[in-house]
Amino acid sequence: MQHTMKGLTAATLVAVMSLAGTAQAQTAEDVKIGFAGPMTGAQAHYGKDFQNGITLAVEDMNATKPVIGGKPVHFVLDSADDQADPRTGTTVAQKLVDDGIKGMLGHFNSGTTIPASRIYANAGIPEIAMATAPEYTQQGFKTTFRMMTSDTQQGSVAGTFAVKTLGVKKIAIVDDRTAYGQGLADQFEKAAKASGATIVTREFTNDKAVDFKAILTKLKAANPDLIYYGGADSQAGPMVKQMKTLGMKAPLMAGEMVKTDTFLKIAGDSANGTVASLAGLPLEEMPGGKDYTAKYKKRFNEDVQTYSPYAYDGAMALFNAMKKANSTDPAKYLPLLAQTSMPAVTAKDLAYDSKGDLKNGGITLYKVVDGKWTTLQSVGGK
């Protein structure tokens, strides 16, 4: 009888311990993290690419069963579609703040990020955005951080490269009047002029246009050696096709929103010769590029596109700051986020300067050869 009682006591103890373990697993506190990007419309492929990187980071962090402030936590993504529209962006931002998010990953476009950033700043919520317009981190907010190098550096590198390496002397510029497109074109123009080029004409369109014949006819008359476009692939694709139809010989050069597979599909054979700049190193040269590529392929059954590695690193920086601060309270982990210095997929040392810009951001130039993006040159970032 005594042996039976001992057996029961042991069994009961195991059961109680098992229940306690289950209870602990069940009491993991959900921590909401905001995400916003263009999930519908012409830029939906950017939004999906962006979201995939963050999704992977959330899943990887949750798999470590993080404990913060003495309690198990489970990160949950609160996702919103800002439609790449500034007005929708601010509406989305307010909703995410009202939802009780503890940190913000997004927005994607500079035009949506800049107005939304004030809402997060007023709520004291750290925001790590893909936006590259210089203005984003120049507003004086302590809550703004970047996932990619700003257009100040990208435009400068591209403008200098066009003149010094490609040897062009006469340049025509077109931008889509968004905060991103216009800002990038401004920085490109500044660097190209400083390197000795002449800007023969500057025109503008919008981020919904598909017919550029009137603008291109003006550009053709100016006889440029190169046309620089500040904008997205949904406009650059039709633009290069129409350039070919008009018999224009000058190549197109653009920023990272054109360095995509979508551009290649839209432009077809007309894409050959197009040059684009992209923040950071080529995927195969990134410190964590090889492992990330394999992990991404396994999870999504597709190849890495442009933005997901930067999104992954941004999300991990946010989570690591919370862990270091031992708190998900924005006010407590914000100082630790500002002090971030960590090995990452895209950089050996991901760190921010006093404004929230990346300290070690490089730029790579690519060219379309036989329908594929090929690397021309990398500047910095190693």
C-alpha positions in Angstrom: 0.0 0.0 0.0 2.8 2.3 0.9 4.5 1.6 -2.5 1.2 2.4 -4.2 0.9 5.7 -2.4 4.5 6.6 -3.3 3.7 5.7 -6.9 0.6 7.9 -6.8 2.5 10.8 -5.2 5.2 10.6 -7.9 2.6 10.4 -10.6 0.7 13.3 -9.2 3.9 15.4 -8.9 4.7 14.7 -12.6 1.1 15.6 -13.6 1.3 18.9 -11.6 4.6 19.8 -13.1 3.3 19.0 -16.5 0.2 21.2 -15.9 2.5 24.0 -14.6 4.6 23.8 -17.8 1.5 23.9 -19.9 0.2 26.8 -18.0 3.5 28.6 -18.4 3.4 28.0 -22.2 -0.2 29.2 -22.3 0.6 32.4 -20.4 3.1 33.7 -23.0 2.1 37.3 -23.4 1.2 38.5 -26.9 3.3 41.6 -27.9 1.9 43.4 -30.8 4.3 44.8 -33.4 2.9 47.0 -36.2 3.6 46.5 -39.8 2.4 48.7 -42.8 3.2 48.7 -46.4 1.5 48.7 -49.9 -0.3 45.3 -49.9 -2.6 46.2 -52.8 -2.2 48.2 -56.0 0.8 48.6 -58.3 3.3 48.4 -55.5 1.9 45.3 -53.7 4.9 43.2 -54.7 7.1 45.6 -52.7 4.8 45.2 -49.7 4.8 41.4 -49.9 8.6 41.3 -50.2 8.9 43.7 -47.2 6.3 41.7 -45.1 8.0 38.3 -45.8 11.2 39.5 -44.2 9.4 40.7 -41.1 7.3 37.5 -40.9 10.5 35.4 -41.0 12.1 37.5 -38.2 8.9 37.2 -36.0 8.8 33.4 -36.5 12.6 33.0 -35.9 12.4 35.1 -32.7 9.2 33.3 -31.4 11.0 30.0 -32.0 13.6 31.0 -29.4 10.8 31.2 -26.8 11.8 34.7 -25.6 11.4 35.7 -22.0 11.3 39.4 -21.4 10.7 41.0 -18.0 10.5 37.6 -16.4 7.6 36.5 -18.6 7.4 34.4 -21.8 6.4 36.6 -24.7 5.0 35.9 -28.2 5.4 38.5 -30.9 2.3 39.1 -33.0 2.3 41.1 -36.3 -0.5 43.7 -36.5 -0.5 44.2 -40.3 -2.1 47.0 -42.3 -2.3 48.1 -46.0 -1.3 51.7 -46.5 -1.8 51.4 -50.3 1.4 53.6 -50.8 -0.9 56.5 -50.1 0.1 59.3 -47.6 -3.4 59.9 -46.3 -4.1 56.2 -45.9 -0.7 55.9 -44.2 -1.7 58.3 -41.4 -5.0 56.6 -40.9 -3.3 53.3 -40.6 -0.7 54.7 -38.2 -3.3 56.0 -35.8 -5.2 52.6 -35.9 -2.0 50.7 -35.1 -1.2 53.1 -32.2 -4.7 52.6 -30.9 -4.3 48.8 -31.2 -1.5 49.1 -28.6 1.5 48.1 -30.7 4.8 48.1 -28.9 7.0 48.9 -31.9 6.5 49.7 -35.6 8.1 48.0 -38.6 7.3 50.2 -41.6 6.2 52.0 -43.6 7.7 51.2 -46.9 7.4 54.3 -49.1 8.9 57.6 -48.0 5.7 59.4 -48.9 3.7 57.3 -46.4 6.5 57.0 -43.7 7.1 60.7 -43.2 3.6 61.8 -42.3 3.0 58.6 -40.3 6.2 59.1 -38.4 4.8 62.0 -36.4 2.0 59.9 -35.1 4.4 57.2 -33.8 6.7 59.9 -32.4 3.8 61.5 -30.5 2.9 58.1 -29.1 6.6 57.4 -28.2 6.7 54.3 -30.4 10.0 53.4 -32.1 9.6 53.1 -35.9 12.0 51.3 -38.2 11.1 52.1 -41.8 12.2 51.0 -45.2 11.8 54.7 -46.4 15.0 56.1 -47.9 14.1 59.9 -48.2 16.6 62.0 -46.1 13.7 64.0 -44.6 12.4 61.0 -42.6 15.2 61.1 -40.0 15.8 64.8 -40.2 12.6 65.8 -38.4 14.1 65.7 -34.9 12.2 62.7 -33.7 14.0 60.2 -31.4 11.8 57.4 -32.6 12.9 57.2 -36.3 15.2 54.5 -37.6 16.0 53.0 -41.1 16.3 49.6 -42.6 18.2 50.9 -45.7 20.7 53.5 -46.5 19.2 56.9 -47.2 18.9 58.5 -50.6 21.5 61.1 -49.7 24.2 58.4 -50.1 22.4 56.4 -52.8 21.8 59.4 -55.1 25.3 60.7 -54.5 26.9 57.4 -55.4 24.7 57.0 -58.5 25.3 60.5 -59.8 29.0 60.3 -59.4 29.1 56.8 -61.0 27.1 58.0 -64.0 29.6 60.7 -64.8 32.9 59.2 -63.6 32.4 55.6 -64.5 29.8 55.5 -67.3 31.3 58.7 -68.8 28.0 60.5 -69.5 28.0 64.3 -69.9 24.4 65.2 -70.7 21.7 63.9 -68.5 17.9 64.2 -68.5 16.0 63.6 -65.3 12.4 62.5 -64.7 10.8 61.9 -61.2 7.4 60.8 -60.1 7.0 63.6 -57.5 6.8 61.2 -54.6 8.9 61.9 -51.5 11.1 59.0 -52.6 11.3 59.7 -56.3 11.9 63.4 -56.2 14.3 63.2 -53.2 16.4 60.5 -55.0 16.5 62.5 -58.2 17.5 65.7 -56.3 20.5 63.9 -54.7 21.4 62.3 -58.1 21.3 65.7 -59.8 23.4 67.4 -57.2 26.2 64.7 -57.4 26.0 64.5 -61.2 26.5 68.3 -61.5 29.3 68.3 -59.0 31.0 65.6 -61.1 30.8 67.8 -64.2 27.6 66.7 -66.0 25.0 69.0 -67.5 21.4 68.4 -66.8 19.8 69.1 -70.2 16.2 68.9 -68.9 14.2 67.8 -65.9 10.6 66.6 -66.2 8.1 65.0 -63.8 5.3 62.5 -63.9 3.3 60.7 -61.2 3.4 57.3 -59.6 0.2 56.1 -61.5 1.2 57.1 -65.0 1.8 54.6 -67.8 2.1 56.8 -70.9 5.3 58.8 -71.2 5.4 59.6 -74.9 5.0 63.4 -74.4 7.8 63.6 -71.8 10.1 61.2 -73.8 9.6 63.3 -77.0 10.9 66.3 -75.1 13.8 64.3 -73.7 14.7 62.9 -77.2 14.9 66.5 -78.5 17.4 67.3 -75.7 19.6 64.4 -76.9 20.9 63.2 -73.5 23.5 60.5 -72.9 21.5 59.1 -70.0 18.0 59.4 -68.6 17.7 59.2 -64.8 14.3 58.2 -63.3 13.3 58.7 -59.7 10.4 56.4 -59.2 9.1 52.8 -59.2 9.2 49.8 -61.6 5.5 50.1 -62.5 6.4 53.4 -64.3 10.0 52.6 -65.3 8.9 49.4 -67.2 6.6 51.1 -69.6 9.0 54.1 -69.9 11.9 52.0 -71.3 9.6 50.2 -73.7 8.4 53.6 -75.0 11.9 54.8 -75.2 12.7 51.9 -77.5 9.6 52.6 -79.6 10.8 56.2 -80.1 14.2 55.0 -81.1 16.0 56.6 -78.1 19.5 55.3 -77.6 20.2 56.7 -74.1 20.0 54.1 -71.3 17.8 54.5 -68.3 19.3 54.7 -64.8 17.2 54.5 -61.6 17.1 53.7 -57.9 16.3 50.5 -56.0 12.5 50.5 -56.7 13.4 49.6 -60.3 16.0 46.9 -59.4 13.3 44.2 -59.4 12.1 41.1 -61.3 8.8 43.0 -61.9 10.7 45.6 -63.9 12.3 42.9 -66.0 8.9 41.3 -66.7 7.2 44.7 -67.6 10.1 46.0 -69.7 10.9 42.7 -71.5 13.8 43.1 -74.0 13.8 46.9 -73.5 15.2 46.4 -70.0 18.7 45.6 -71.4 21.2 48.3 -70.6 19.1 49.7 -67.7 21.3 50.6 -64.6 19.9 50.7 -61.0 21.4 51.5 -57.6 20.5 49.6 -54.5 21.4 50.2 -50.9 23.6 47.5 -49.4 25.7 44.7 -50.9 24.5 42.1 -53.4 22.7 39.2 -51.7 25.6 36.8 -52.3 28.1 39.2 -50.6 26.0 40.0 -47.5 27.5 38.5 -44.4 24.4 36.4 -43.8 23.2 36.2 -47.4 23.7 32.5 -48.0 21.9 31.3 -44.9 19.1 33.8 -45.3 18.6 32.7 -49.0 18.2 29.1 -48.0 15.9 29.9 -45.0 13.7 32.2 -47.1 13.4 29.7 -50.0 12.4 27.0 -47.5 9.7 29.2 -45.8 8.2 30.9 -48.8 9.1 28.6 -51.7 10.4 31.5 -53.7 13.7 33.4 -54.2 14.6 36.4 -52.1 13.6 39.7 -53.8 15.0 43.1 -52.9 13.8 44.3 -49.5 13.2 41.3 -47.3 16.8 40.9 -45.9 16.7 44.6 -44.7 13.2 44.1 -43.2 14.5 41.0 -41.4 17.4 42.9 -39.9 15.2 45.8 -38.8 12.8 43.5 -37.0 15.6 41.7 -35.3 17.1 45.0 -34.1 13.7 45.9 -32.5 13.4 42.5 -30.8 17.0 42.5 -29.6 16.5 46.0 -28.1 13.5 44.7 -26.1 15.5 41.7 -24.9 18.5 43.9 -23.8 16.2 46.3 -22.0 14.3 43.4 -20.5 11.1 45.3 -21.4 8.6 45.7 -24.2 7.8 49.2 -23.0 8.8 51.6 -25.8 10.2 54.2 -23.4 12.5 51.6 -21.8 13.8 49.9 -24.9 14.1 52.9 -27.2 17.5 54.0 -25.8 18.8 50.4 -26.3 17.5 50.4 -29.9 19.5 53.7 -30.6 22.6 51.9 -29.3 22.2 48.9 -31.5 25.3 47.2 -32.7 24.8 43.7 -34.0 25.8 41.2 -36.6 23.1 41.0 -39.3 22.1 39.4 -42.6 22.9 42.6 -44.5 25.9 44.0 -42.5 28.7 42.8 -40.2 27.7 45.5 -37.8 24.2 47.0 -38.0 24.3 50.2 -36.1 22.5 53.6 -36.1 23.9 57.1 -35.9 22.3 59.8 -33.8 19.4 60.4 -36.3 18.6 56.7 -36.8 20.4 56.4 -40.1 22.5 53.3 -40.8 26.2 53.9 -40.0 27.6 51.2 -42.4 25.3 51.4 -45.4 26.8 50.6 -48.8 25.5 51.1 -52.3 25.7 48.7 -55.3 25.2 49.5 -58.9 23.5 46.9 -61.2 22.9 46.6 -65.0 20.5 44.5 -67.0 22.4 42.2 -69.3 20.6 39.6 -71.4 17.4 40.1 -69.3 19.2 39.7 -65.9 20.5 42.1 -63.2 24.3 41.8 -63.0 26.5 43.5 -60.5 28.7 46.5 -61.7 30.2 47.9 -58.6 29.7 48.1 -54.8 30.7 51.2 -52.8 31.2 50.9 -49.0 29.1 48.7 -46.7 31.8 46.1 -46.0 
